[in-house]
Amino acid sequence: MSQKIAITGMGIISSIGNNVEENFISLKSGKHGISDIRLFETRHAGNIKIGEIKLSNEELVQKLQLKEDNNATRTSLLGMVAAKEAVESAGILNINEYKTGLISSTSVGGMDITEKYFYTYEDLPEKQKYIDSHDAGNSSLLIADYLGLKGMVSTISTACSSAANAIMMGAKLIKNGVLDRVIVGGTDSLSKFTLNGFNTLMILTDSYNTPFDNDRKGLNLGEAAAFLVLESDEIVKKENKKVLGYLSGYGNANDAHHQTASSENGQGAFLAMEKALKVFGLNKESIDYINVHGTATPNNDLSEGIAMLRIFGENNVPEFSSTKAFTGHTLAAAAGIEAVYSLLAINNNVIFPNLNFKTKMGEFDLTPVTELKEKNINHVLSNSFGFGGNCSTLIFSKS
């Protein structure tokens, strides 16, 4: 088996579109999904902007043709939408025909529902059914059940690098012959808990996020789900499947620096990128585009920029942009949606713009791509860095 893992399907739902095509149209046209909070009542309404999906839970249930009386959280519903599109995109008719697994990821889990009834479970026994939906693994099981999957199901929760690690784990399961096909990605919905938590950390902006800008003030939270279908060489050849791209590199590391902050020298990010390049033996000069983590927090963008300079050298950093100005930071789903965006960049030979950028950072000479740019894209490096020092990098290739 080759070092590279074939990607045969992808699905996504985010604040800029309910499927892959809608997301691509928004990325090309520069249409972001950041808006005032309408999803739930909060004291922060009017002061904080988020990237929310404009479909209610009821509309998601109808879209998925589920029974009205279900225990699915918003995190689960979003995951079902994206996973369904990914499976259909891969042309899979019998999901259990080969050894197939699901590796999903989430940070929020079922908080969007359990936080509603936290103080009333004792008085409202009928709501106690939602307690089981709180943990991270519940959404993965519901997604698997919805797909009719009877194989391996696993959940990863490593903060904002979760989906990258899910993709990485899926690739390793195929490489080691454990599975033939894996649906990999992540899903997270917005909740009061995460909104209040990030606000307490004082890393939310009161406006639109501005990745890698000198005057950046923080991030916008978002919600999304995205999944890829990874398949073995044997299935691809046997069924003559169309390949959207290949996962050709991956690496993760932990700088053990701080619970929520990246290290000043970008050590975790540096190690993750270094490992990813070594997996396939790819020269760093071969990277055509970097989809940066780029959260627009003062700490992340400085640390990530320093790490890129350490890897690629002064004046040699590939063209880069952050797509979080479109979607907000979608936590565990972030690496999943940016994997889809990386594949869209490869298949359409474009670099998506880094919205809202005005002024170059004073600490180094790095300027993101700010307009949609046509370019032959063979290799995309995508970064995802999370709380707890969890740093992951994926490399996607055309062939």
VOGU-3710 file (C-alpha; in Angstrom, 3 decimals, decimal comma):
1> msqkiaitgm> 0,000/0,000/0,000  1,226/3,499/-0,803  2,014/5,988/1,904  -0,822/8,226/0,742  -4,456/7,590/1,703  -7,164/8,218/-0,904  -10,034/10,578/-0,101  -13,161/9,637/-2,052  -15,900/11,678/-0,402  -16,497/14,804/1,644
11> giissignnv> -19,418/16,531/3,339  -19,854/19,758/5,272  -22,321/22,100/6,903  -21,185/25,469/8,250  -22,316/29,057/8,617  -21,453/29,671/4,944  -23,319/26,733/3,459  -25,312/23,574/4,089  -23,221/21,413/1,751  -19,901/21,368/-0,106
21> eenfislksg> -21,146/23,321/-3,120  -22,671/26,130/-1,024  -19,462/26,438/1,001  -17,396/26,649/-2,185  -19,620/29,374/-3,625  -19,284/31,417/-0,414  -15,500/30,983/-0,335  -15,190/32,096/-3,958  -17,466/35,109/-3,522  -16,014/36,225/-0,181
31> khgisdirlf> -19,330/35,767/1,641  -18,729/35,181/5,352  -21,169/33,676/7,846  -20,447/35,836/10,895  -23,535/37,476/12,417  -25,261/38,475/15,649  -26,431/35,689/17,967  -29,911/34,375/17,160  -29,545/30,696/18,029  -30,162/31,104/21,764
41> etrhagniki> -30,858/33,791/24,342  -27,765/35,249/25,984  -26,644/38,426/27,690  -23,952/38,661/25,010  -26,435/39,158/22,170  -25,562/42,341/20,292  -22,055/42,406/21,767  -20,515/39,231/20,355  -20,770/37,883/16,812  -20,713/34,194/15,923
51> geiklsneel> -20,745/31,897/12,911  -24,065/30,134/13,410  -25,832/27,834/10,950  -29,163/29,309/9,902  -31,115/26,091/10,346  -33,034/25,359/13,546  -32,902/21,937/15,166  -36,421/21,315/13,864  -35,320/22,121/10,316  -32,303/19,832/10,675
61> vqklqlkedn> -34,572/17,013/11,873  -36,793/17,507/8,821  -33,782/17,638/6,506  -32,564/14,327/7,917  -36,077/12,817/7,910  -35,823/11,855/11,570  -38,698/11,310/13,966  -39,677/14,436/15,878  -39,280/12,552/19,139  -35,545/11,923/19,095
71> natrtsllgm> -32,720/12,438/21,550  -30,328/13,967/19,034  -28,394/17,054/20,081  -27,558/19,818/17,628  -23,982/18,514/17,544  -25,306/15,115/16,446  -27,692/16,583/13,869  -24,967/18,656/12,218  -22,703/15,616/12,154  -25,396/13,510/10,486
81> vaakeavesa> -25,856/16,091/7,715  -22,142/16,253/6,906  -21,484/12,519/7,246  -24,441/11,699/4,985  -23,122/14,019/2,269  -19,634/12,518/2,577  -20,914/8,946/2,196  -23,096/9,889/-0,779  -20,214/11,843/-2,320  -18,074/8,697/-2,130
91> gilnineykt> -20,747/6,717/-3,977  -21,170/4,265/-1,097  -24,360/2,220/-1,449  -23,653/-0,474/1,142  -21,779/1,071/4,030  -20,988/-2,313/5,584  -19,681/-3,946/2,401  -16,086/-3,468/3,557  -14,512/-3,122/7,000  -15,749/0,409/7,649
101> glisstsvgg> -15,395/2,624/10,702  -16,325/6,086/11,937  -13,852/8,290/13,795  -15,690/11,431/14,838  -14,641/14,255/17,115  -16,280/16,891/19,258  -15,521/19,338/22,058  -19,039/20,504/22,882  -20,683/17,087/22,826  -24,312/17,396/23,894
111> mditekyfyt> -23,934/20,568/25,951  -26,318/22,464/23,689  -29,186/20,399/25,141  -27,933/19,357/28,569  -27,198/22,951/29,591  -30,859/23,831/28,987  -32,087/21,373/31,607  -29,168/21,350/34,029  -31,134/22,943/36,876  -34,427/21,157/36,186
121> yedlpekqky> -33,547/17,488/35,669  -34,844/16,630/39,132  -38,155/18,400/38,539  -38,573/17,270/34,924  -37,936/13,501/34,783  -38,953/13,430/31,107  -35,848/15,478/30,310  -33,480/13,032/31,993  -33,216/11,127/28,708  -30,878/13,897/27,542
131> idshdagnss> -28,294/13,203/30,251  -26,779/10,387/28,191  -26,355/12,766/25,254  -23,921/14,967/27,186  -20,763/12,929/26,635  -18,621/13,257/23,524  -19,169/9,696/22,326  -22,951/9,967/22,104  -22,898/12,063/18,935  -20,582/9,557/17,241
141> lliadylglk> -22,920/6,670/18,052  -25,951/8,560/16,755  -24,148/9,452/13,514  -23,122/5,806/13,050  -26,684/4,626/13,711  -28,046/7,157/11,229  -25,644/5,901/8,554  -26,456/2,273/9,375  -22,818/1,605/10,212  -22,170/-1,589/12,156
151> gmvstistac> -18,376/-1,358/12,327  -15,890/0,384/14,593  -16,915/3,725/16,117  -14,517/5,949/18,052  -14,468/9,522/19,319  -11,589/11,967/19,705  -11,674/15,123/21,785  -8,412/17,064/21,735  -9,920/20,549/21,607  -9,441/22,416/18,329
161> ssaanaimmg> -7,178/19,769/16,780  -9,769/17,008/17,282  -10,875/16,479/13,678  -7,261/16,493/12,472  -6,468/13,711/14,907  -9,597/11,818/13,812  -8,420/12,038/10,190  -4,945/10,943/11,255  -6,280/7,981/13,230  -8,446/6,877/10,314
171> aklikngvld> -5,450/6,930/7,986  -3,402/4,815/10,380  -6,210/2,257/10,721  -6,230/1,825/6,942  -2,436/1,712/6,688  -2,286/-1,021/9,315  -5,019/-3,095/7,692  -7,476/-2,721/10,558  -10,108/-1,066/8,335  -10,649/-0,688/4,599
181> rvivggtdsl> -12,663/2,501/4,762  -13,092/5,176/7,442  -15,435/8,146/7,744  -13,451/10,796/9,614  -14,088/14,338/10,796  -15,759/16,358/13,495  -18,862/18,174/14,635  -19,555/20,928/17,161  -22,556/23,140/17,794  -22,615/26,474/19,543
191> skftlngfnt> -23,621/26,546/23,189  -23,821/29,016/26,046  -21,141/27,069/27,895  -18,499/27,518/25,194  -19,515/31,111/24,495  -19,191/32,040/28,173  -15,996/30,033/28,543  -14,211/31,738/25,659  -15,532/35,101/26,819  -14,034/34,455/30,257
201> lmiltdsynt> -10,682/33,815/28,581  -11,076/37,249/26,951  -10,228/35,970/23,471  -13,508/36,823/21,718  -13,729/39,878/19,479  -16,738/42,193/19,558  -16,513/42,571/15,783  -15,368/40,404/12,854  -12,218/38,350/13,384  -9,109/39,503/11,510
211> pfdndrkgln> -6,571/36,652/11,214  -2,895/37,641/11,063  -3,751/41,338/11,240  -1,664/43,560/13,489  -4,818/44,884/15,173  -6,566/41,518/15,674  -8,644/41,360/18,845  -9,798/37,761/19,055  -11,958/35,095/17,496  -15,597/34,549/16,580
221> lgeaaaflvl> -16,939/31,187/17,695  -18,714/29,129/15,056  -20,477/25,814/14,595  -20,011/23,244/11,851  -19,532/19,618/10,921  -17,399/18,053/8,211  -16,368/14,525/7,280  -14,109/12,853/4,740  -14,242/9,290/3,458  -10,817/7,634/3,449
231> esdeivkken> -10,452/4,407/1,470  -7,729/1,844/0,855  -5,926/1,456/-2,454  -7,660/-1,892/-2,930  -11,172/-0,409/-2,840  -10,204/2,519/-5,064  -8,731/0,191/-7,697  -11,439/-2,458/-7,444  -14,285/0,029/-7,855  -12,400/2,462/-10,087
241> kkvlgylsgy> -13,334/5,263/-7,711  -12,856/8,954/-8,286  -10,273/10,330/-5,871  -10,695/13,893/-4,582  -7,168/13,991/-3,229  -4,808/12,174/-0,920  -3,831/12,520/2,700  -0,078/12,482/2,223  1,193/13,763/5,543  0,194/14,167/9,157
251> gnandahhqt> 1,817/14,961/12,453  0,857/15,919/15,974  2,788/17,188/18,952  2,266/18,784/22,329  4,409/21,640/23,588  3,100/21,228/27,184  3,328/24,991/27,507  -0,028/26,149/28,890  -3,651/25,067/29,259  -4,965/27,553/26,689
261> assengqgaf> -2,005/29,380/25,140  0,497/28,424/22,450  4,206/28,677/23,229  6,048/31,882/22,323  8,384/30,078/19,930  5,633/27,980/18,312  7,319/24,733/19,323  4,202/22,540/19,174  3,190/23,908/15,775  6,762/23,560/14,515
271> lamekalkvf> 6,962/19,903/15,558  3,556/19,054/14,057  4,478/20,571/10,682  7,921/18,962/10,747  6,409/15,509/11,389  3,751/15,934/8,687  6,380/16,735/6,065  8,414/13,652/7,024  5,547/11,120/6,660  5,586/11,250/2,869
281> glnkesidyi> 9,092/12,664/2,591  7,701/15,808/1,006  10,076/18,717/0,512  8,857/21,852/2,252  9,347/23,705/-1,035  6,548/21,551/-2,519  3,843/23,118/-0,324  1,763/25,441/-2,510  -0,627/26,769/0,117  -1,006/26,754/3,897
291> nvhgtatpnn> -4,467/26,794/5,418  -3,323/28,300/8,700  -5,045/27,755/12,033  -5,286/31,554/12,165  -7,792/32,165/14,966  -7,116/35,931/15,080  -6,109/35,825/18,738  -2,953/37,771/19,618  -1,303/34,600/20,932  -2,108/32,062/18,206
301> dlsegiamlr> -1,267/34,085/15,124  2,064/35,220/16,541  3,022/31,709/17,659  1,909/30,103/14,378  3,716/32,724/12,315  6,951/32,112/14,202  6,555/28,349/13,694  6,053/28,802/9,929  9,176/30,946/9,730  11,121/28,281/11,620
311> ifgennvpef> 9,948/25,570/9,208  10,160/27,385/5,887  12,682/30,136/6,558  12,599/33,889/6,060  11,056/34,918/2,717  10,182/31,276/1,913  6,846/30,810/3,696  4,285/29,547/1,138  1,183/31,588/0,390  -1,278/31,229/3,238
321> sstkaftght> -4,686/32,290/4,493  -7,096/31,598/7,330  -10,669/30,658/6,435  -11,891/31,295/9,986  -12,874/34,825/8,981  -15,568/33,068/6,905  -16,839/30,530/9,443  -15,598/31,522/12,854  -13,645/29,030/14,953  -15,651/25,811/14,955
331> laaaagieav> -13,575/24,063/17,630  -13,437/20,267/17,121  -14,931/20,611/13,634  -12,341/23,176/12,488  -9,803/20,743/11,043  -12,636/18,880/9,327  -14,068/21,869/7,509  -10,589/23,096/6,634  -9,762/19,657/5,224  -12,747/20,113/2,901
341> ysllainnnv> -11,527/23,617/2,012  -8,029/22,258/1,346  -9,458/19,681/-1,060  -11,565/22,360/-2,744  -8,392/24,422/-3,195  -6,640/21,444/-4,792  -9,528/20,458/-7,060  -10,201/24,004/-8,230  -6,635/25,374/-8,168  -7,468/28,369/-5,995
351> ifpnlnfktk> -6,371/29,962/-2,743  -9,232/31,295/-0,651  -8,869/34,819/0,758  -7,990/35,825/4,299  -10,898/38,215/4,896  -10,718/41,447/6,928  -6,926/41,784/6,726  -5,601/45,366/6,711  -2,252/45,716/8,471  0,728/43,373/8,556
361> mgefdltpvt> 1,839/42,214/12,002  4,790/44,131/13,396  6,647/41,067/14,670  7,413/39,561/11,252  7,060/40,107/7,526  4,127/37,788/6,729  1,104/38,813/4,662  -1,771/36,412/3,930  -3,518/36,101/0,571  -6,417/38,572/0,732
371> elkekninhv> -8,135/37,991/-2,626  -9,281/34,804/-4,333  -6,213/33,665/-6,243  -5,924/31,134/-9,055  -2,848/28,957/-8,724  -1,897/25,387/-9,522  -2,259/23,664/-6,156  -0,630/20,259/-5,704  -0,024/20,203/-1,950  -1,858/21,986/0,882
381> lsnsfgfggn> -0,628/22,036/4,474  -3,429/22,576/6,997  -2,782/23,487/10,638  -5,013/22,927/13,671  -3,866/23,825/17,163  -5,899/23,313/20,327  -5,994/24,017/24,021  -3,754/21,882/26,177  -0,915/22,187/23,665  -2,594/19,850/21,154
391> cstlifsks> -1,018/20,713/17,787  -1,784/18,829/14,559  -0,899/19,272/10,886  -2,315/17,531/7,817  -1,019/17,588/4,242  -3,393/17,035/1,326  -2,118/16,297/-2,165  -3,525/16,169/-5,676  -1,761/12,928/-6,539
//
